[in-house]
């Protein structure tokens, strides 16, 4: 390939050397089986990773094999091989899980095995992406309408779950676990979190999981609130303005309000633990609507006067916060104004009117101010109602 021509002596003053570059007579050809052999090694490596077995070649060697094939324009063949392997593995694993009959024992197994599959699949996909990183950064980026290896791997699982409707089964089972937890039963939060994260990663949470979950939440708290409100006992205030505790097991309005606050805290904690953060607003709104908004009139008419008479500051504060959250302060204003008028009129009609009227009215005004400031957060609408009614 390289040739030089000499003219004159090496030491004389004749012409200098000339460098002549000649082209190759033929371009070196790849071995006939190079593509198939290299692709076969990469395919075996993918299967080894999927089966949690060691690869015959090191990861760096496999990376170089992928790089070499890409440099020789075999990127599409590698990508198609990966699609086939991921599809085959996913269908085999998930079909075995989904083939189990539906019963309580099997349902637990389905959730457990789905969690194991997803956790392992994500780890495998991450390792596969490392081996085929050169493919991801060259062929994938340079080719239109081709998903990244990570997106392609996730889409493979998503497509199977949607096409076979296994997603509906998993969604139903996960919501069943959440319902158990609402019923004060112990559940495996790690398992629930893994499966909810799967829904999020696959883009199934918002369009599929969320509507079913919110509807189940609505039905759950609708049943609970109807049962509790139906069995509410009145708040009983003694002559000394003390609250008589309800009988064991009975629930009055203050206890119901505390229960609602507790339920809201539980749902917020559930969001923090394993649900999608963006679902917090609609989830809490659903709980408030079923437990407070739909029963506002009953809660106010049955116990507001007694709670105000007994200066139940903390419970009135709960009432105010819950009604404010469901935009029902207008209803609170009505019973507040009515209570002020009724209480003032009762003082005016007292037998010993001349003896203690001024003192009693001043004491009433102080009591109302305390409720307004400490329980109702000096709400302008309620401040005006006090000013107009007193």
Secondary structure in CASP SS format (residue, H / E / C, confidence):
PFRMAT SS
TARGET T0000
AUTHOR 0000-0000-0000
METHOD secondary structure of the structure
MODEL  1
X C 1.00
X E 1.00
X E 1.00
X E 1.00
X E 1.00
X C 1.00
X C 1.00
X C 1.00
X C 1.00
X C 1.00
X C 1.00
X C 1.00
X C 1.00
X C 1.00
X C 1.00
X C 1.00
X C 1.00
X E 1.00
X E 1.00
X E 1.00
X E 1.00
X C 1.00
X C 1.00
X C 1.00
X C 1.00
X C 1.00
X C 1.00
X C 1.00
X C 1.00
X C 1.00
X C 1.00
X C 1.00
X C 1.00
X H 1.00
X H 1.00
X H 1.00
X H 1.00
X H 1.00
X H 1.00
X H 1.00
X H 1.00
X H 1.00
X H 1.00
X H 1.00
X H 1.00
X H 1.00
X H 1.00
X H 1.00
X H 1.00
X H 1.00
X C 1.00
X C 1.00
X C 1.00
X C 1.00
X C 1.00
X C 1.00
X C 1.00
X C 1.00
X H 1.00
X H 1.00
X H 1.00
X H 1.00
X H 1.00
X H 1.00
X H 1.00
X H 1.00
X H 1.00
X H 1.00
X H 1.00
X H 1.00
X H 1.00
X C 1.00
X C 1.00
X C 1.00
X H 1.00
X H 1.00
X H 1.00
X H 1.00
X H 1.00
X H 1.00
X H 1.00
X H 1.00
X H 1.00
X H 1.00
X H 1.00
X H 1.00
X H 1.00
X H 1.00
X H 1.00
X H 1.00
X H 1.00
X H 1.00
X H 1.00
X H 1.00
X H 1.00
X H 1.00
X H 1.00
X H 1.00
X C 1.00
X C 1.00
X C 1.00
X C 1.00
X C 1.00
X H 1.00
X H 1.00
X H 1.00
X H 1.00
X H 1.00
X H 1.00
X H 1.00
X H 1.00
X H 1.00
X H 1.00
X H 1.00
X H 1.00
X H 1.00
X H 1.00
X H 1.00
X H 1.00
X H 1.00
X H 1.00
X H 1.00
X H 1.00
X H 1.00
X H 1.00
X H 1.00
X H 1.00
X H 1.00
X H 1.00
X H 1.00
X H 1.00
X C 1.00
X H 1.00
X H 1.00
X H 1.00
X H 1.00
X H 1.00
X C 1.00
X H 1.00
X H 1.00
X H 1.00
X H 1.00
X C 1.00
X C 1.00
X C 1.00
X C 1.00
X C 1.00
X C 1.00
X H 1.00
X H 1.00
X H 1.00
X H 1.00
X H 1.00
X H 1.00
X H 1.00
X H 1.00
X H 1.00
X H 1.00
X H 1.00
X H 1.00
X H 1.00
X H 1.00
X H 1.00
X C 1.00
X C 1.00
X H 1.00
X H 1.00
X H 1.00
X H 1.00
X H 1.00
X H 1.00
X H 1.00
X H 1.00
X H 1.00
X H 1.00
X H 1.00
X H 1.00
X H 1.00
X H 1.00
X H 1.00
X H 1.00
X H 1.00
X C 1.00
X C 1.00
X C 1.00
X C 1.00
X C 1.00
X C 1.00
X H 1.00
X H 1.00
X H 1.00
X H 1.00
X H 1.00
X H 1.00
X H 1.00
X H 1.00
X H 1.00
X H 1.00
X H 1.00
X H 1.00
X H 1.00
X C 1.00
X C 1.00
X C 1.00
X H 1.00
X H 1.00
X H 1.00
X H 1.00
X H 1.00
X H 1.00
X H 1.00
X H 1.00
X H 1.00
X H 1.00
X H 1.00
X H 1.00
X H 1.00
X H 1.00
X H 1.00
X H 1.00
X H 1.00
X H 1.00
X H 1.00
X H 1.00
X H 1.00
X H 1.00
X H 1.00
X H 1.00
X H 1.00
X H 1.00
X C 1.00
X E 1.00
X C 1.00
X C 1.00
X C 1.00
X E 1.00
X E 1.00
X C 1.00
X C 1.00
X C 1.00
X C 1.00
X C 1.00
X E 1.00
X E 1.00
X C 1.00
X C 1.00
X C 1.00
X C 1.00
X C 1.00
X C 1.00
X E 1.00
X C 1.00
X H 1.00
X H 1.00
X H 1.00
X H 1.00
X H 1.00
X H 1.00
X H 1.00
X H 1.00
X H 1.00
X H 1.00
X H 1.00
X H 1.00
X H 1.00
X H 1.00
X H 1.00
X H 1.00
X H 1.00
X H 1.00
X H 1.00
X H 1.00
X H 1.00
X C 1.00
X C 1.00
X C 1.00
X H 1.00
X H 1.00
X H 1.00
X H 1.00
X H 1.00
X H 1.00
X H 1.00
X H 1.00
X H 1.00
X H 1.00
X H 1.00
X H 1.00
X H 1.00
X H 1.00
X H 1.00
X C 1.00
X H 1.00
X H 1.00
X H 1.00
X H 1.00
X H 1.00
X H 1.00
X H 1.00
X H 1.00
X H 1.00
X H 1.00
X H 1.00
X H 1.00
X H 1.00
X H 1.00
X H 1.00
X H 1.00
X H 1.00
X C 1.00
X C 1.00
X C 1.00
X H 1.00
X H 1.00
X H 1.00
X H 1.00
X H 1.00
X H 1.00
X H 1.00
X H 1.00
X H 1.00
X H 1.00
X H 1.00
X H 1.00
X H 1.00
X C 1.00
X C 1.00
X C 1.00
X H 1.00
X H 1.00
X H 1.00
X H 1.00
X H 1.00
X H 1.00
X H 1.00
X H 1.00
X H 1.00
X H 1.00
X H 1.00
X H 1.00
X H 1.00
X H 1.00
X H 1.00
X H 1.00
X H 1.00
X H 1.00
X H 1.00
X H 1.00
X C 1.00
X C 1.00
X C 1.00
X C 1.00
X H 1.00
X H 1.00
X H 1.00
X H 1.00
X H 1.00
X H 1.00
X H 1.00
X H 1.00
X H 1.00
X H 1.00
X H 1.00
X H 1.00
X H 1.00
X H 1.00
X H 1.00
X H 1.00
X H 1.00
X H 1.00
X H 1.00
X H 1.00
X H 1.00
X H 1.00
X H 1.00
X C 1.00
X C 1.00
X C 1.00
X C 1.00
X H 1.00
X H 1.00
X H 1.00
X H 1.00
X H 1.00
X H 1.00
X H 1.00
X H 1.00
X H 1.00
X H 1.00
X C 1.00
END
